Amino acid sequence: MTTDRPADSAGFATRAIHAGQAPDPTTGAVVPPIYATSTYAQDGVGGLRNGYEYSRSGNPTRTALEECLASLEGGSHGFAFASGLAAEDTVLRALCRSGDHLVVPHDAYGGTFRLFDRVHAQWGITATPVDLTDLAAVEAAIQPGKTTMLWLETPTNPLLAIADIAALAELAGWHGITTVVDNTFASPYLQQPLALGADVVVHSTTKYCGGHSDVVGGAVVVGDAELADKVRFHQNAMGAVAGPFDAWLVLRGLKTLALRMERHSDNAEAIARFLAEHPSVSETIYPGLTSHSGHDVARRQMRRFGGMVSFRVAAGEQAAVELCARTKVFTLGESLGGVESLIEHPGRMTHASVAGTALEVPADLVRLSVGIEEVNDLLEDLDQALGTTGSVR
Ligand SMILES: *Cc1c(COP(=O)(O)O)cnc(C)c1O
């Protein structure tokens, strides 16, 4: 299978459609086939065709996705996994050892924090949650000789805090620390951490990369052959790979990523402006609002501000919970990044596992994953759902 990449100078939308996806040489199929095969015929012992031996080690559909992801993140190598957490776990086991210390976001994705706190902690890897918007606090948390990794997530989930990737990667560089960025919320269309100095990018491709809420997947992209060797070895040795059908779904999603992110951003901007004016909302959190403390950094490092909007309901927790059940176009559910709009109550849903820890979120917080529907329908839906919150006690 030919996996020619378009020139790195080609535009993002062009690479999203063509990188790793040259027409199939056998048939001319313009879409990479789903290679539903576990093994490959060899031309004599060890005579592998294009290096394919066994599908845990490599599968052509997965290769197409991995090359596309590498191109979109401006990296040299991409790796596709069965989930975002599988990707993260592989990075941690590939790059960290017992005794290592990590500096991590104090408002990381709940499952990421649980991976540090409940899984890797058992193997002697410790993590200190820090407010990444406070550079001095990050520096203070670094333990010389012990801290080996700085883990960033920006924008964060669900509080949409913005970490300055370039500044933090530079700080990590001074200390010889590897910088990993969870780029799930921005997607490679809005933000490219490797170009800002990060070493490793991870994604839950379940979210914007896949974009249609029909697949669970993860990715790692690096810009350096030595890191790539470590990740490749662990991807194969641990085995949490993306299957060919899942890889194909993510690849199909990536083709429209640029269009989708523009529309997600258009809709989210309109909704953030609407919520910011609404009397039932005490605070609207969106990096695109000039009132957001990370707005200037976000403008520097992101193309636009994405589709996630969080807000606090003035009437409190119960009103926030009830609001989530009243929307009709926004579906009440976890996850994010799909074409359909979702609403959720982080305190009781996605972030229930971090209650009582440093990552606890406000009880009156509501999180929106703004989809790509007609914006007027979304605004009307929120308007009717918010209409009565003032009277809810
Ligand atoms: C969903 C998510 C993950 C975990 O990914 P899965 O695909 O669910 O394993 C990690 N980080 C962020 C920011 C996420 O939103």
The ligand as a Gaussian input file, in Angstrom:
#p B3LYP/6-31G(d) Opt

LIG

0 1
 C      -11.969000      11.703000      26.643000
 C      -10.664000      12.280000      27.019000
 C       -9.573000      11.458000      27.344000
 C       -9.686000       9.953000      27.406000
 O       -9.935000       9.405000      26.162000
 P      -10.778000       8.036000      25.919000
 O      -10.812000       7.955000      24.446000
 O      -12.099000       8.212000      26.573000
 O       -9.985000       6.952000      26.571000
 C       -8.376000      12.064000      27.631000
 N       -8.225000      13.402000      27.642000
 C       -9.255000      14.223000      27.347000
 C       -9.039000      15.696000      27.380000
 C      -10.495000      13.696000      27.038000
 O      -11.512000      14.522000      26.762000

